[in-house]
Amino acid sequence: MNVRDKYHTLNGFSQDKHAQQFLLLSAICVAITFSVWQALLNNFSVEQASFTGTEIGILQTLREIPGFLAFGAVFLLLLLKEQYLAVVSLAILSIGVGLTGFFPTSYGLYATTIVMSVGFHYFETINTSLQIQWLGKKEAPAVMGKILSKTAMAALITFSIIWCAMEFLQVPYWVIYVIAGILGCVMALYLFLRFPLLPKKSIQHRHLVIRKRYWLYYALVFMSGARRQIFVVFAGFLMVDKFGFSVENMAMLFIINQIATVWLAPKIGRFVGHFGERNVLLVEYIGLIIVFVAYGLVDNHWVASSLYVIDNIFFAMAIATKTYFQKIASPEDIASTSGVSFTINHIAAVVLPVFLGMIWMISPALVFYIGAGMAVVSLGLALLVPHIPKPGHESLFKRNMATEFS
């Protein structure tokens, strides 16, 4: 056995500490590199690549395709350990970001976006799996909340540095992209060298696994992906289209969102641990119904800005969906199911933007009312989550749907 593949001889506490450090540092790496790509994309694509709405729509669709194909990560586990695949994905993400500034053309930006997106989505798939496997069921919500808070701080610092670099120093786009790419690759190399293979509690399936008893989790993940599109694509567009927000206004909203996440994410994590997944999901979806209806009715930019921040805060409650699955899953299913669920989450990302974009041309408010309807469906699903989820008790249906196939 290779030296790097030997398990730690540390005690359980040290193993847990190292696992949390790996999860935190890898998440910070993503926060830095992806924040640079996200913050500069719109301006770079218009100013350097002469994008119109058509090209940016194509780019966003291409960006989501690797997420839709995330189930392929399970097959890569035949070649790489999950921990190493996470590191490789970080490197691919960083390379894609680092190369972006050198290809200011439509096809060049499409290509670098696909490279970036493959790394990003495959990392997110493996990261979810590692979080569920490495973190204990009792500590997982609190630890996930802390990680989310610290990554939001990293994103906040990154946004602030970008703003200063562009506003006061007029740093070229390619320089910022290259610095982010190099920093991401250095962090990926550090993670590879600093953290030998950490032990896992069970051997993971290395083929696709779909189990009927996970149906409620699949449904929650699908609806979560649909809700994400309402926020990512249309809530931000509402701010610009209806209220005339400038780049500076939107940047300030991003900064406020990160500050709110830094402060609230650890509290939400503890809230999940104390009150349970069912109650947190109910709060989230009731809140989203109100927010989406309000989006459709709002005529004041201050109210709209507040809704945008509140909407973003609800993303932190996704912790509850992860820990719900952690409690109902067979240990050996986690890696494969993480890939499958990530694909399910992105089905909506491929279909909804085009469909809702056409509805937007008729009535922007109707898009958000449809979002409210999706939140109602999610609320109905959340009502089926047991107060104490566990294998054999995945939903409140009396008759357990235990038939499985792989």
N, C-alpha and C positions, 0 to 999 in steps of 0.2 A: 504494500500500500504506500502511495505517495505520502511524504511527510505532511504536506498541506491537507491531506484528507484524513489525518488522524484526529479523533475527537479530542476535545479539551480534557485535561485531567484536573480541571478546576472544580471547586465545589459548586452546588446548585446555584447559590447566590451569585457567584462570579459569572457563571454561564448566563444567568438571567441579565446581569448587568451588561455583559458584552453584547448580548442579543439586542438589548434596548439601545445601546450605543450604535450598533450597526444600523438598526432601523432608523434612528434619528439622523445620523450623518448622511445616509443614503437619501432620506427624504429632503434634507437641506440641500443636497446636491441638485435634486430635481427642482426644488423651489427656486434656486438661483438661476439655473440654465433656462428653465421653461419661462420664468418671469421675464428674462431678457428677450426671448423670442416673442412672447406675448405682448410685451410693452412696446416693442419696436415694429411689430408686424404691419399694422395699418399704415403708418407713416412711410416705412421703408417700401412697402408694396406700391404705394401711390407715387412717391417721390423718385424712387430709384428704378422700379420695374414698370411704371406707368399702368398700374392695374386699374380696371374699372370694376363695377359690381359683378360683372360676369366672371372675371378671373378670380376675384376673391371668393365667390361662391364655389367655383371649381376647387380652389385650394382648400377650403374648409371641408368639402366633401372628401377630397383625397386624404386630408388629415385624419378623418374618422375611420377610414377603411382599415388601417392596422388594428384599431380598437375592435372593429367588427370581426377581425380574424385572430383575435387574441387567444382563441382556443388552441391555436397552433403551438402556443408556448409549452403545452404538455408534451408534445412530441420532441421538443428540444431537450426535455429532461432525460431523454434516452442518451444524450451526449454530454450534458452538463448537470451538475448539482444545482439546485435552486438558488443557493446563495451566490454561486459563480455566475449563473445566468442573470441575476439581478445586477451584478457588477458589470457584466458585458453590456447589458441593456443601458446602463448609465453611460458607458463609454460611447455607445452608438448615438444616444440622445445628445451628448456633448459634441460629438463630431458633426452631427447634423446642424446644431446651432452654430458651431464655429465656422462652418463653411457657408452659411447663409449669405453673409455680406459679400462674398466673392462672385455670386451668381445673380446679379440684379436683372434677371429676365423672367418672363413667365415660366418657361420650362425649367429654368434653373431654380427658381423658387419652389416650383412644384416638386422637383427632385429632392432638394434639401429638406423640404417639409416632410416628405415621406420618410426620409432617413430619420429625422428627428422624431417623428410620430411612432415609428417602429420601436425605437428605444424607449420612448415615453410610455406607450401602452403596454409593452411587454414588461417593463419594470413595474408598472402599477399592478399588473396581474400577479406577478411573483411577490411583490411587496405585500399585497393582501393575504396571500397564502402564508408567507413567513410570519406576519403579524399574528394570524390565527393560530399557527403552530407553536410559535415561541412564547407567546404571552399566556399566562394563566387566565382562566375564565374569570376569576374574581378581580384581577388587576388590569385586565385588558381595557375596559372602558376608560379608566383613569390614565393609563399609559398612552393610549391612542389620543386622548384629549391633549395631553402634554406635548406629544409629538406634533400634533396639528397646530398647537399654539406656537411652538418654536419654529416650525417651518413657515408659518405666517409672518413671524418676526424676520426670518431670512428674506422672504419675499418683499416685505416692507422696506428693509434696508436696501435691497436690490433696486426696487422702484425709485427710492430716493436718490441713490447713486446715479442711476440712469438720468433722472430729471436734472440733477446738477451737471452731469457731464454734457448733456445736450444743451441745457439752457445757458450755462456760463462758459463752458470750454469748447463748445462746438466740435466735440469729438466725432469723427466719422463713424457711420454705422458699422462698417466692417471691423473697426478696432474694438468696439464693444462686443460684437459677436465673437471675435477671436478670443478676447480675454475670457468671456464666459465659457467658450468651448474648452480652452486650455485649463481653466480652473476646474471644470467638470471632469475632465480626463484625469487631472491630478488627484482629485478626490476619489475617483473610481479606482485608480492605482493604489491609493492609500488604503482604501477599504479591502482590496485584494491582499495587500501585504500585511496589514495590521490585524485582520480577523481571519485566522485559520478556520476551517470548516467547523461550524457550530453544530452540536448534536441535535437531532430531531427525535421526537417521541415515537414516531411511527414511520414506516416505509410508505412512500406515496405511490399511488397508481400512476403509471406512465402511459395510460391510454384514456380516451374520453370516457367519462362516467356521467350518466344522467340518471337520476333516481326520482321516482315519482313522489317519494316522501319529502323531497325538497321543493315541491311545486310552489309552495307559498313563498319561499325565498326567491325562486326564479321570478315569480310575479312581482314581488316587491322591487327587485333589481330592474326589471323591465320598466316599471312605472317610474322608477328613479331616473332612468336614462331619458325618459320622455320629459320629465320635469326639468332636467338639466338643460335641455334644448330651449325651453321657454326662457330660462334665465340667460344662458350664454348668448343665444342668437337674438332674442326679441326684446328682453328687458333693457339691455344696453342700447339696442337700436331705437327703442322708444325714447330714451333719454336724449339721443341725438336728433332723431327725426321730429319728435313732437315738441321738445323743449329747447332744442338748439344748443345742446351742451358741446363745448369745445374740447379739444384734446386735453387741455389743462383741467377742465371740469371733470372729465372722465378719469384722469389720472388721480385727482383728489378723491374721487369716489373709491377707486381701487385702494388708495392708502387708508381711507376710513374703514373699508372692509377688512383690511389686514389688521388694523389696530383692534377692531371689534373681535376678530377671530383670536388674536393673541390673548385678549382678556377673557373671552367667554369659553373658548374650547376646553380648557381644563375643567371648568365648572360644568360644562355639558357632559364631559366624560364621567365626572363624579355623579352627576344626575342620572345617567344611564345605569351606573353601578348600583345606585341607591333605590331608584324607583322602577327599574326594569325596562326592557326593550319595548314592550307593548305600550306602556304609558308615554314613553318618549316619542314613539312613532305617532301616537294619537295627537300629541301636542304639535308635532311637526306638520301633520297633514291638515289639521284644523287651521293652524296658522297659515298654511299655504293657500287654502281655500279663500281665506280673508284677503291675503296679499294679492292673489291673482284677480279676484273680483275688483279690488281697489285699483289695480293697474288699469283695468278697463274703464274705470270711472274718473280717475284722477285728472285734474286740470291745473294743479299747482306744482311747480318744479321742486319745491321744498318737500312736499308730501311724497312726490315721486322718488326723490333721492332717499328719503327715509325708508320707503318700501324696498328700494334696491338694496340697501344695507341689511334690512331685516331678512329679505329673501336670501342673501348671501349667508347670513348667520345660520339659517336652517340647514345649510350644507353640512355643518359640523355634526348635526344629528344623524348623519349617515353612519356614524359609529354604531348606532343601535342595530342597523341592519347587519353589519359585520359580526357583532357579538351574538346576535340571534343565530346566525349561521354557525358560529363557533360552538354554540351550545347544542345544536341539533345534529351536527355533522359527525360521521364516522371519521376518525383521525386520518385514515388512509385516503379519504376522498377529497381532502382540502385543496391540494394543488390542482387537480383536474377540474374540480368544481369552480375554483377561482377563475380559471381560464374560460370555462363555459359561461359563467355568470357575467364576465366582462364582455363577452360577445353578445349575450342577451341584452346587456345594458346599452350596447351601441347599435342595436337594431333600429331604435328610434332615431338615433343620430343620423343614420343614412336616409331615412324616409321622411321624417317630420319637417326639417327645414324647408324643403321644396314645397310640400303640401301646405304648411302654414304660411309660407311666403306668399302663395297665391291668395290665401284668405286675407292676409295682411293688406293686399291691394284693394280688397273690398271693404274690410273693416278691421283696423288694428285692435280695437276692443274685443272683437270676437275671438281673436287668437288667445287672449288672456282668459276669456270665459271658457274656452276649450281647455285651457290649462287648469282652471278651477274644477272643471269636470274630471280631469285626470286626477286631481288631488282628492276628489270625492271617491273615485275608484280606489285610490291608495288607502284612504281612510277605511273603506270597507275591508280591504285586505288586512290592514293593521288590527282591526277588530278580531281577526281570526288568529292572531298571534297569542299563544298561551301566556299566562302570567309567569309560569316557570317552564320555559322551553327545554326540551331534552330529547334525545333519541327515543322514538316511539311516541312522542308527544309534541309533534312539530306544529300542529294547528289545533283549533278547538273542535274540529270535526270529531265526533265520537268514534267513527270508524276510521282507523288509520289506513291511509293509502300506502300499503307496504310493498306493493309490487315494484320490482326494480329491473332495470336492464342496463347493460354497459356496452 
